[in-house]
Amino acid sequence: MRSVPPVARAYVLLTAGVAVVCAAPAFSAGTSWPGVALLAFLYAGCEQLGRCRLVGRRAPKGMGTFFPVLLAGAFLLPPAAAALVALPGALLASVERRPAWLRKVWRAAQLALSTWAAARVFGAFGGPEAVADPRFPYALVPGGAAVLAFCVALTVLDGGVLATAERVPLRSAWRGLFLRMLAPVAAHGLAGLVMATMWTSSYGPLAALLVLLPMYISCWVFAQYQREWSAHQATIRALVQAVDIKDGYTRGHSERVGQASMMIARELGMAGERVEGLRFAGILHDVGKLGVPTRLLRKDGPLTPEEREVIQLHPEYGHEMVRGIAFLGEARAAILHHHERLDGSGYPYGLAGAQIPEFARVVAVADAFDAMTSTRTYSRARPVAVALAELERCAGSQFDPVMVEALVRVLGRDGWHPVVTADEAVVPPARTEGVAAPGAASL
């Protein structure tokens, strides 16, 4: 995002100002500058290694921030001094998206405040004495509390920047962030605690550095998983772009259906993995149109019964295309069944009620909602309230009432802010069939 909203800039600068206030006492107290400098150098070095060649190849994107050194700083240094450890590494790190300076300031401030919070909690629980003895088992409790504080600080700050920069509702911005980061940060915290304990023991700082090697390797292995996930995203983007090229109406439609599907899933309290799966399902629900002749998708007049039957094969075509993509999981069932109806009159198999997979029932509502609220060559977009009223009218016969009610609740609370629009479509839209009422569903 090249353009950062003014409120997001203000939020970043305010966070940076708070970080400066928290770190300022380090310059007036008896700070152990050699320790701060060594830890800051180690952290900056680990961050740079994550972006350089490792074992003969470039480290994969997704290595992320190397937290053990930051947490070791929180366990070894006073809070103000610990906040300084992150600054060189964060400010020197390369940034791919603009404005680079603002993103660097944000990352430095976020990590400084999180490390400061961890050091404060660690000190409050008597952690420095347990590490200095050293009495490692007794340091686990204050270390665990510090990790929780670190995660809470990251969660609050990350949620705030999502809300201000991406206009994500606060409730959605914070949901799931803490639990997603807790496990990896806890592992990094344990390594940082071992490192701090060895640092203060008779073995000294050199032995403490040995903790970093296996931890760094484990982070690199985890980054392979992140790299694979990026490949999954690229696969989905390629499929969606192919559909967009063939059927101009779907330009933006797929992404909006994915967005609406995620909103419904979150409102229903689904786990993070299923929410992401529903995003995939929404984005790929029309991929089967690649198997439908273009002349039918772009036909300006009425469809013959034979042509309608051909178009109604697109869910089966889509399912066949993605059947071998294992990571899609439940999304494949949604691609196949998103045109089934609750009363059994849908297609391709005429499933009814609970026979229809849950993902398919979610995508059906999201698909119909976007069809009604998008401008097409033969109809103008309906207001959101009108579209929701139509969905409620068709609930129980065409749509699952639970899914409809979830969409009504979330849009009533957060509003509808589509990421993209289909207004730029330059070819006639896809044909619409199997509709309970005009505009209540789309192919």
FENSUL-V106896 format. One record per backbone hydrogen bond with DSSP energy under -0.5 kcal/mol. CO is the residue of the C=O (numbers start at 0). NH is the residue of the N-H. Records with the same first field share a line. If there is no record, write none. Layout:
BEGIN
CO=NH / NH
END
This chain:
BEGIN
1=3
2=4
4=7 / 8
5=9
6=10
7=11
8=12
9=13
10=14
11=15
12=16
13=17
14=18
15=19
16=20
17=21
18=22
19=23
20=24
22=25
23=26
24=27 / 28
28=30
30=32
31=35
32=36
33=37
34=38
35=39
36=40
37=41
38=42
39=43
40=44
41=45
42=46
43=47
44=48
45=49
47=50
48=51
51=58
53=56
56=53
59=62
64=66
65=68 / 69
66=70
67=71
68=72
69=73
70=74
71=75
72=76
77=81
78=82
79=83
80=83 / 84
81=84
83=86 / 87
85=89
86=90
87=91
88=92
98=102
99=103
100=104
101=105
102=106
103=107
104=108
105=109
106=110
107=111
108=112
109=113
110=114
111=115
112=116
113=117
114=118
115=119
116=120
117=121
118=122
119=123
120=124
121=126
122=125
125=129
126=130
127=131
128=132
129=133 / 134
134=137 / 138
135=138 / 139
136=139
137=141
138=142
139=143
140=144
141=145
142=146
143=147
144=148
145=149
146=150
147=151
148=152
149=153
150=154
151=155
152=156
153=157
154=158
155=159
156=160
157=161
158=162
159=163
160=164 / 165
161=165 / 167
168=172
169=173
170=174
173=176 / 177
175=179
176=180
177=181
178=182
180=184
181=185
182=186
183=187
184=188
185=189
186=190
187=191
188=192
189=193
190=194
191=195
192=196
193=197
194=198
195=199
196=200
197=200 / 203
200=203
202=206
203=206 / 207
204=208
205=209
206=209
207=210
208=211 / 212
209=213
210=214
211=215
212=216
213=217
214=218
215=219
216=220
217=221
218=222
219=223
220=223 / 224
221=224 / 225
222=226
223=227
224=228
225=229
226=230
227=231
228=232
229=233
230=234
231=235
232=236
233=237
234=238
235=239
236=240
237=241
238=242
239=243
240=244
241=245
242=246
245=247
246=249
247=250
249=251 / 253
251=255
252=256
253=257
254=258
255=259
256=260
257=261
258=262
259=263
260=264
261=265
262=266
263=267
264=269
265=268
270=274
271=275
272=276
273=277
274=278
275=279
276=280
277=281
278=282
279=283
280=284
281=284
283=286
285=288
286=289
287=290
288=291
292=295 / 296
293=297
295=298
303=307
304=308
305=309
306=310
307=311
309=312
310=313
312=315 / 316
313=317
314=318
315=319
316=320
317=321
318=322
321=324
323=325
324=327
325=328
327=330
328=331
329=332 / 333
330=334
331=335
332=336
333=337
336=339
338=346
340=343
341=352
350=340
351=354
352=355
356=360
357=361
358=362
359=363
360=364
361=365
362=366
363=367
364=368
365=369
366=370
367=371
368=372
369=373
371=381
375=378
378=375
382=386
383=387
384=388
385=389
386=390
387=391
388=392
389=393
390=394
393=396 / 397 / 398
396=342
397=341
398=395
399=403
400=404
401=405
402=406
403=407
404=408
405=409
406=410
407=411
408=412
409=413
410=414
414=416
421=424
430=442
436=439
END
